Amino acid sequence: MAPTSTSVLTRRGRLAKDVRRDLEGSQKRLQPKYLYDALGSQLFEAICELPEYRITRAERGLLAAHAGEMGVGLVSPVTLVELGGGSGEKLALLIEPLVQTLRDVSVALVDVSSTAIALATRTLGRYPDLPVTGHETTYEDGLRQAVATRSGDDTILVAFLGSNFGNLDPAEALAFLGRVRSALRAGDRLVLGADLVKPEAELVLSYDDPLGVTAAFNKNLLVRLNRELGANFDLDQFAHRAVWNATASRVEMHLESLCDQTVLLPAANCLVRFTAGESIWTESSYKYNEDGIADMGAAAGFARRDQWVDAEARFAVTVFDAE
Ligand SMILES: C[S@@+](CC[C@H](N)C(=O)[O-])C[C@H]1O[C@@H](n2cnc3c(N)ncnc32)[C@H](O)[C@@H]1O
Protein backbone atom coordinates (compact mmCIF):
# COMPACT_ATOMS: atom_id res chain seq x y z
CA MET A 1 0.00 0.00 0.00
CA ALA A 2 1.51 3.38 -0.99
CA PRO A 3 1.85 5.78 1.95
CA THR A 4 -0.38 8.84 1.82
CA SER A 5 1.24 12.26 1.48
CA THR A 6 0.17 12.99 5.08
CA SER A 7 1.98 9.92 6.42
CA VAL A 8 5.09 10.87 4.41
CA LEU A 9 4.94 14.37 5.89
CA THR A 10 4.48 13.01 9.40
CA ARG A 11 7.34 10.57 8.98
CA ARG A 12 9.63 13.25 7.58
CA GLY A 13 8.70 15.58 10.44
CA ARG A 14 9.58 12.86 12.94
CA LEU A 15 12.86 12.14 11.15
CA ALA A 16 13.73 15.87 11.22
CA LYS A 17 12.94 16.12 14.93
CA ASP A 18 14.92 13.00 15.85
CA VAL A 19 17.90 13.96 13.71
CA ARG A 20 18.07 17.46 15.12
CA ARG A 21 17.93 16.21 18.71
CA ASP A 22 20.41 13.38 18.15
CA LEU A 23 22.99 15.50 16.32
CA GLU A 24 22.90 18.16 19.03
CA GLY A 25 24.33 15.97 21.82
CA SER A 26 28.02 15.86 22.75
CA GLN A 27 28.20 12.36 21.16
CA LYS A 28 26.34 12.85 17.90
CA ARG A 29 24.03 9.96 17.09
CA LEU A 30 21.47 8.81 14.54
CA GLN A 31 18.88 6.12 15.27
CA PRO A 32 19.62 2.79 13.57
CA LYS A 33 16.05 2.42 12.31
CA TYR A 34 16.81 5.27 9.89
CA LEU A 35 19.41 3.08 8.14
CA TYR A 36 16.53 1.25 6.46
CA ASP A 37 15.23 3.31 3.57
CA ALA A 38 14.68 1.49 0.25
CA LEU A 39 18.41 1.31 -0.56
CA GLY A 40 19.38 0.61 3.07
CA SER A 41 17.07 -2.41 3.16
CA GLN A 42 18.59 -3.75 -0.06
CA LEU A 43 22.12 -3.11 1.21
CA PHE A 44 21.27 -5.02 4.38
CA GLU A 45 20.22 -7.99 2.24
CA ALA A 46 23.58 -7.73 0.45
CA ILE A 47 25.37 -7.72 3.84
CA CYS A 48 23.62 -11.02 4.65
CA GLU A 49 25.37 -12.55 1.62
CA LEU A 50 28.86 -11.46 2.70
CA PRO A 51 31.21 -14.22 3.83
CA GLU A 52 32.21 -12.10 6.85
CA TYR A 53 28.60 -11.64 8.08
CA ARG A 54 27.75 -15.06 9.46
CA ILE A 55 24.68 -14.19 11.55
CA THR A 56 22.19 -14.81 8.75
CA ARG A 57 23.57 -18.17 7.66
CA ALA A 58 23.93 -19.37 11.26
CA GLU A 59 20.39 -18.41 12.18
CA ARG A 60 18.90 -19.82 8.99
CA GLY A 61 20.68 -23.08 9.77
CA LEU A 62 19.18 -23.18 13.27
CA LEU A 63 15.70 -22.37 11.95
CA ALA A 64 15.95 -24.97 9.17
CA ALA A 65 16.96 -27.62 11.69
CA HIS A 66 14.67 -26.74 14.62
CA ALA A 67 11.66 -24.71 13.39
CA GLY A 68 9.43 -27.75 13.95
CA GLU A 69 10.42 -27.90 17.63
CA MET A 70 9.99 -24.12 17.98
CA GLY A 71 6.33 -24.40 17.01
CA VAL A 72 5.46 -27.60 18.87
CA GLY A 73 2.32 -27.31 21.01
CA LEU A 74 1.07 -24.03 19.54
CA VAL A 75 -2.70 -24.12 19.29
CA SER A 76 -4.36 -23.14 16.01
CA PRO A 77 -5.24 -20.48 14.88
CA VAL A 78 -1.72 -19.05 15.06
CA THR A 79 -0.64 -15.56 14.06
CA LEU A 80 3.08 -15.25 13.49
CA VAL A 81 4.16 -11.66 14.12
CA GLU A 82 7.65 -10.87 12.86
CA LEU A 83 9.19 -7.67 14.17
CA GLY A 84 11.76 -6.20 11.75
CA GLY A 85 11.90 -9.20 9.48
CA GLY A 86 13.82 -7.91 6.49
CA SER A 87 13.46 -10.24 3.51
CA GLY A 88 11.16 -12.77 5.20
CA GLU A 89 13.47 -15.70 4.36
CA LYS A 90 13.85 -16.67 8.02
CA LEU A 91 10.14 -16.26 8.56
CA ALA A 92 9.52 -18.72 5.73
CA LEU A 93 11.71 -21.28 7.51
CA LEU A 94 9.85 -20.75 10.77
CA ILE A 95 6.46 -20.95 9.14
CA GLU A 96 7.06 -24.05 7.03
CA PRO A 97 6.29 -26.62 9.77
CA LEU A 98 3.38 -24.51 11.04
CA VAL A 99 1.60 -24.49 7.69
CA GLN A 100 2.23 -28.23 7.40
CA THR A 101 0.72 -29.07 10.79
CA LEU A 102 -1.79 -26.35 11.69
CA ARG A 103 -5.11 -25.60 10.10
CA ASP A 104 -5.09 -21.87 10.43
CA VAL A 105 -1.94 -19.73 10.24
CA SER A 106 -1.55 -16.05 9.40
CA VAL A 107 1.32 -13.58 9.39
CA ALA A 108 1.75 -9.97 10.51
CA LEU A 109 4.88 -8.23 9.21
CA VAL A 110 6.04 -5.27 11.27
CA ASP A 111 8.83 -3.16 9.82
CA VAL A 112 9.69 0.53 9.49
CA SER A 113 10.81 -0.18 5.95
CA SER A 114 8.16 -0.52 3.23
CA THR A 115 10.86 -2.19 1.11
CA ALA A 116 11.37 -4.88 3.75
CA ILE A 117 7.62 -5.49 3.95
CA ALA A 118 7.43 -5.78 0.17
CA LEU A 119 10.38 -8.21 0.09
CA ALA A 120 8.90 -10.37 2.86
CA THR A 121 5.44 -10.34 1.25
CA ARG A 122 7.03 -11.55 -1.98
CA THR A 123 8.96 -14.27 -0.12
CA LEU A 124 5.75 -15.48 1.51
CA GLY A 125 4.12 -15.62 -1.93
CA ARG A 126 5.28 -19.24 -1.96
CA TYR A 127 2.35 -19.85 0.42
CA PRO A 128 -0.54 -18.53 -1.70
CA ASP A 129 -3.19 -19.28 0.93
CA LEU A 130 -1.35 -17.60 3.79
CA PRO A 131 -3.00 -14.35 4.94
CA VAL A 132 -0.28 -11.68 5.33
CA THR A 133 -0.76 -8.22 6.84
CA GLY A 134 1.91 -5.51 6.72
CA HIS A 135 2.39 -2.88 9.45
CA GLU A 136 4.83 -0.21 8.30
CA THR A 137 5.75 1.06 11.73
CA THR A 138 8.01 0.50 14.75
CA TYR A 139 8.28 -2.84 16.56
CA GLU A 140 6.14 -1.86 19.49
CA ASP A 141 3.48 0.00 17.53
CA GLY A 142 3.20 -2.90 15.11
CA LEU A 143 2.98 -5.51 17.84
CA ARG A 144 0.25 -3.45 19.49
CA GLN A 145 -1.65 -3.28 16.19
CA ALA A 146 -1.26 -7.00 15.51
CA VAL A 147 -2.36 -7.96 19.04
CA ALA A 148 -5.30 -5.54 18.91
CA THR A 149 -6.74 -7.32 15.88
CA ARG A 150 -6.40 -10.86 17.17
CA SER A 151 -9.59 -12.82 17.42
CA GLY A 152 -10.52 -14.40 20.75
CA ASP A 153 -8.72 -17.70 20.45
CA ASP A 154 -5.66 -16.75 18.36
CA THR A 155 -2.24 -17.83 19.57
CA ILE A 156 0.55 -15.38 18.83
CA LEU A 157 4.10 -16.37 17.99
CA VAL A 158 6.40 -13.35 17.95
CA ALA A 159 9.67 -13.63 16.02
CA PHE A 160 12.49 -11.17 16.71
CA LEU A 161 15.39 -12.48 14.70
CA GLY A 162 18.86 -11.67 13.39
CA SER A 163 20.67 -8.71 14.82
CA ASN A 164 17.51 -6.79 15.84
CA PHE A 165 17.74 -7.63 19.55
CA GLY A 166 21.44 -6.70 19.64
CA ASN A 167 20.66 -3.23 18.30
CA LEU A 168 18.89 -2.36 21.55
CA ASP A 169 21.03 -1.46 24.54
CA PRO A 170 20.59 -3.93 27.41
CA ALA A 171 18.25 -1.71 29.46
CA GLU A 172 16.16 -0.98 26.36
CA ALA A 173 16.25 -4.68 25.42
CA LEU A 174 14.95 -5.74 28.82
CA ALA A 175 12.22 -3.09 28.78
CA PHE A 176 11.35 -4.17 25.22
CA LEU A 177 11.04 -7.83 26.25
CA GLY A 178 8.85 -6.74 29.15
CA ARG A 179 6.53 -4.89 26.78
CA VAL A 180 6.39 -7.86 24.40
CA ARG A 181 5.52 -10.08 27.38
CA SER A 182 2.78 -7.67 28.51
CA ALA A 183 1.27 -7.70 25.02
CA LEU A 184 1.08 -11.52 25.05
CA ARG A 185 -0.93 -13.99 27.08
CA ALA A 186 -0.49 -17.56 28.31
CA GLY A 187 0.01 -19.93 25.36
CA ASP A 188 1.78 -17.30 23.23
CA ARG A 189 5.47 -17.62 22.43
CA LEU A 190 8.56 -15.60 21.48
CA VAL A 191 11.40 -16.79 19.23
CA LEU A 192 14.42 -14.60 19.84
CA GLY A 193 17.67 -14.56 17.87
CA ALA A 194 20.80 -13.10 19.45
CA ASP A 195 24.42 -12.96 18.44
CA LEU A 196 27.00 -14.17 20.96
CA VAL A 197 30.39 -12.84 22.02
CA LYS A 198 33.26 -14.09 19.85
CA PRO A 199 36.81 -12.99 19.05
CA GLU A 200 37.19 -9.29 18.36
CA ALA A 201 38.73 -9.64 14.88
CA GLU A 202 35.78 -11.74 13.73
CA LEU A 203 33.27 -9.27 15.20
CA VAL A 204 34.85 -6.22 13.63
CA LEU A 205 35.14 -7.90 10.23
CA SER A 206 31.38 -8.63 10.33
CA TYR A 207 30.72 -4.88 10.48
CA ASP A 208 33.62 -3.68 8.31
CA ASP A 209 33.84 -6.01 5.33
CA PRO A 210 36.63 -5.67 2.75
CA LEU A 211 34.13 -5.13 -0.07
CA GLY A 212 32.75 -2.04 1.65
CA VAL A 213 29.08 -3.09 1.64
CA THR A 214 28.61 -2.31 5.34
CA ALA A 215 30.37 1.03 4.81
CA ALA A 216 27.88 1.81 2.02
CA PHE A 217 24.99 0.74 4.27
CA ASN A 218 26.21 3.10 7.00
CA LYS A 219 26.98 6.05 4.69
CA ASN A 220 23.62 5.65 2.97
CA LEU A 221 22.15 7.21 6.11
CA LEU A 222 23.82 10.47 5.06
CA VAL A 223 22.47 10.03 1.53
CA ARG A 224 19.02 9.68 3.09
CA LEU A 225 19.44 12.88 5.12
CA ASN A 226 20.65 14.71 2.02
CA ARG A 227 17.58 13.54 0.11
CA GLU A 228 14.89 13.79 2.79
CA LEU A 229 16.10 16.76 4.82
CA GLY A 230 17.94 18.68 2.09
CA ALA A 231 21.22 18.21 4.00
CA ASN A 232 24.63 18.73 2.39
CA PHE A 233 26.73 15.90 3.86
CA ASP A 234 29.80 15.33 1.66
CA LEU A 235 30.18 11.54 1.66
CA ASP A 236 33.90 11.77 0.88
CA GLN A 237 34.43 13.64 4.13
CA PHE A 238 33.03 10.85 6.34
CA ALA A 239 34.45 7.37 6.90
CA HIS A 240 32.77 4.22 8.14
CA ARG A 241 34.21 2.85 11.40
CA ALA A 242 33.35 -0.32 13.30
CA VAL A 243 34.83 -0.77 16.77
CA TRP A 244 34.46 -3.43 19.45
CA ASN A 245 33.73 -1.94 22.85
CA ALA A 246 34.63 -4.86 25.12
CA THR A 247 33.46 -3.15 28.32
CA ALA A 248 29.97 -2.67 26.94
CA SER A 249 30.06 -5.92 24.89
CA ARG A 250 29.02 -4.20 21.69
CA VAL A 251 30.23 -3.46 18.19
CA GLU A 252 29.67 0.22 17.45
CA MET A 253 29.24 1.64 13.97
CA HIS A 254 30.25 5.25 13.49
CA LEU A 255 30.59 7.76 10.69
CA GLU A 256 33.77 9.69 11.37
CA SER A 257 34.29 13.20 10.10
CA LEU A 258 37.58 13.38 8.20
CA CYS A 259 37.98 17.15 8.64
CA ASP A 260 36.59 20.16 10.47
CA GLN A 261 33.32 20.86 8.66
CA THR A 262 29.83 22.29 8.95
CA VAL A 263 26.75 20.52 7.61
CA LEU A 264 23.41 22.17 6.97
CA LEU A 265 20.14 20.27 7.38
CA PRO A 266 17.50 22.79 6.26
CA ALA A 267 14.42 20.61 6.81
CA ALA A 268 15.60 19.85 10.35
CA ASN A 269 16.31 23.52 10.84
CA CYS A 270 19.84 22.91 12.05
CA LEU A 271 23.50 23.39 11.31
CA VAL A 272 25.94 20.84 12.72
CA ARG A 273 29.66 21.45 13.29
CA PHE A 274 32.12 18.56 13.19
CA THR A 275 35.74 18.57 14.21
CA ALA A 276 38.13 16.18 12.45
CA GLY A 277 37.85 12.73 14.07
CA GLU A 278 34.45 13.41 15.64
CA SER A 279 31.86 10.77 14.86
CA ILE A 280 28.15 10.14 14.49
CA TRP A 281 27.29 6.89 16.30
CA THR A 282 24.78 5.12 14.06
CA GLU A 283 24.34 1.60 15.44
CA SER A 284 25.27 -0.71 18.30
CA SER A 285 25.26 -4.48 18.11
CA TYR A 286 25.37 -5.94 21.59
CA LYS A 287 26.75 -9.44 21.95
CA TYR A 288 25.49 -11.80 24.62
CA ASN A 289 26.15 -15.19 26.11
CA GLU A 290 23.59 -17.98 26.17
CA ASP A 291 22.64 -17.64 29.84
CA GLY A 292 22.44 -13.86 29.63
CA ILE A 293 19.68 -14.11 27.03
CA ALA A 294 17.74 -16.69 29.03
CA ASP A 295 18.08 -14.52 32.16
CA MET A 296 16.78 -11.44 30.35
CA GLY A 297 13.76 -13.37 29.10
CA ALA A 298 13.08 -14.63 32.62
CA ALA A 299 13.46 -11.11 34.06
CA ALA A 300 10.87 -9.93 31.52
CA GLY A 301 8.40 -12.58 32.70
CA PHE A 302 8.97 -15.30 30.08
CA ALA A 303 9.77 -18.95 30.70
CA ARG A 304 12.68 -20.27 28.64
CA ARG A 305 11.42 -23.22 26.62
CA ASP A 306 14.46 -24.14 24.55
CA GLN A 307 17.66 -22.74 23.09
CA TRP A 308 19.86 -23.73 20.16
CA VAL A 309 23.34 -22.41 19.50
CA ASP A 310 25.35 -22.47 16.29
CA ALA A 311 28.67 -23.37 17.87
CA GLU A 312 30.79 -22.25 14.94
CA ALA A 313 29.33 -18.80 14.30
CA ARG A 314 28.26 -18.37 17.95
CA PHE A 315 24.63 -17.39 17.41
CA ALA A 316 21.66 -18.40 19.60
CA VAL A 317 17.96 -18.84 18.99
CA THR A 318 15.96 -18.99 22.22
CA VAL A 319 12.28 -19.85 22.51
CA PHE A 320 10.30 -18.36 25.38
CA ASP A 321 6.81 -19.22 26.54
CA ALA A 322 4.41 -16.62 27.87
CA GLU A 323 2.89 -18.46 30.81
C1 LIG B 1 19.17 -5.80 10.93
S1 LIG B 1 17.75 -5.95 9.90
C2 LIG B 1 17.36 -7.65 10.29
C3 LIG B 1 16.33 -8.25 9.44
C4 LIG B 1 15.95 -9.67 9.82
N1 LIG B 1 15.42 -9.74 11.18
C5 LIG B 1 17.11 -10.61 9.67
O1 LIG B 1 17.50 -11.18 10.67
O2 LIG B 1 17.63 -10.77 8.57
C6 LIG B 1 16.57 -5.04 10.84
C7 LIG B 1 15.16 -4.98 10.24
O3 LIG B 1 14.30 -4.36 11.20
C8 LIG B 1 13.74 -3.15 10.67
N2 LIG B 1 13.79 -2.20 11.79
C9 LIG B 1 14.88 -1.61 12.34
N3 LIG B 1 14.52 -0.87 13.41
C10 LIG B 1 13.17 -0.98 13.52
C11 LIG B 1 12.21 -0.47 14.44
N4 LIG B 1 12.57 0.31 15.46
N5 LIG B 1 10.91 -0.83 14.27
C12 LIG B 1 10.53 -1.64 13.22
N6 LIG B 1 11.39 -2.14 12.33
C13 LIG B 1 12.70 -1.82 12.48
C14 LIG B 1 14.59 -2.78 9.49
O4 LIG B 1 13.85 -2.08 8.51
C15 LIG B 1 15.07 -4.15 8.99
O5 LIG B 1 14.15 -4.73 8.10
The ligand as an SDF file (V2000), in Angstrom:
LIG
                    3D

 27 29  0  0  0  0  0  0  0  0999 V2000
   19.1720   -5.7960   10.9310 C   0  0  0  0  0  0  0  0  0  0  0  0
   17.7530   -5.9520    9.9030 S   0  0  0  0  0  0  0  0  0  0  0  0
   17.3630   -7.6470   10.2890 C   0  0  0  0  0  0  0  0  0  0  0  0
   16.3290   -8.2550    9.4420 C   0  0  0  0  0  0  0  0  0  0  0  0
   15.9470   -9.6740    9.8220 C   0  0  0  0  0  0  0  0  0  0  0  0
   15.4250   -9.7390   11.1820 N   0  0  0  0  0  0  0  0  0  0  0  0
   17.1130  -10.6100    9.6680 C   0  0  0  0  0  0  0  0  0  0  0  0
   17.5040  -11.1770   10.6680 O   0  0  0  0  0  0  0  0  0  0  0  0
   17.6260  -10.7660    8.5680 O   0  0  0  0  0  0  0  0  0  0  0  0
   16.5650   -5.0360   10.8410 C   0  0  0  0  0  0  0  0  0  0  0  0
   15.1640   -4.9800   10.2450 C   0  0  0  0  0  0  0  0  0  0  0  0
   14.3050   -4.3550   11.2030 O   0  0  0  0  0  0  0  0  0  0  0  0
   13.7420   -3.1550   10.6730 C   0  0  0  0  0  0  0  0  0  0  0  0
   13.7860   -2.1950   11.7870 N   0  0  0  0  0  0  0  0  0  0  0  0
   14.8790   -1.6080   12.3430 C   0  0  0  0  0  0  0  0  0  0  0  0
   14.5230   -0.8680   13.4090 N   0  0  0  0  0  0  0  0  0  0  0  0
   13.1700   -0.9760   13.5220 C   0  0  0  0  0  0  0  0  0  0  0  0
   12.2120   -0.4720   14.4360 C   0  0  0  0  0  0  0  0  0  0  0  0
   12.5700    0.3140   15.4550 N   0  0  0  0  0  0  0  0  0  0  0  0
   10.9100   -0.8260   14.2730 N   0  0  0  0  0  0  0  0  0  0  0  0
   10.5270   -1.6420   13.2230 C   0  0  0  0  0  0  0  0  0  0  0  0
   11.3910   -2.1420   12.3280 N   0  0  0  0  0  0  0  0  0  0  0  0
   12.7000   -1.8230   12.4780 C   0  0  0  0  0  0  0  0  0  0  0  0
   14.5860   -2.7780    9.4860 C   0  0  0  0  0  0  0  0  0  0  0  0
   13.8550   -2.0800    8.5070 O   0  0  0  0  0  0  0  0  0  0  0  0
   15.0750   -4.1470    8.9880 C   0  0  0  0  0  0  0  0  0  0  0  0
   14.1500   -4.7320    8.0960 O   0  0  0  0  0  0  0  0  0  0  0  0
  1  2  1  0
  2  3  1  0
  2 10  1  0
  3  4  1  0
  4  5  1  0
  5  6  1  0
  5  7  1  0
  7  8  2  0
  7  9  1  0
 10 11  1  0
 11 12  1  0
 11 26  1  0
 12 13  1  0
 13 14  1  0
 13 24  1  0
 14 15  1  0
 14 23  1  0
 15 16  2  0
 16 17  1  0
 17 18  1  0
 17 23  2  0
 18 19  1  0
 18 20  2  0
 20 21  1  0
 21 22  2  0
 22 23  1  0
 24 25  1  0
 24 26  1  0
 26 27  1  0
M  CHG  2   2   1   9  -1
M  END
$$$$
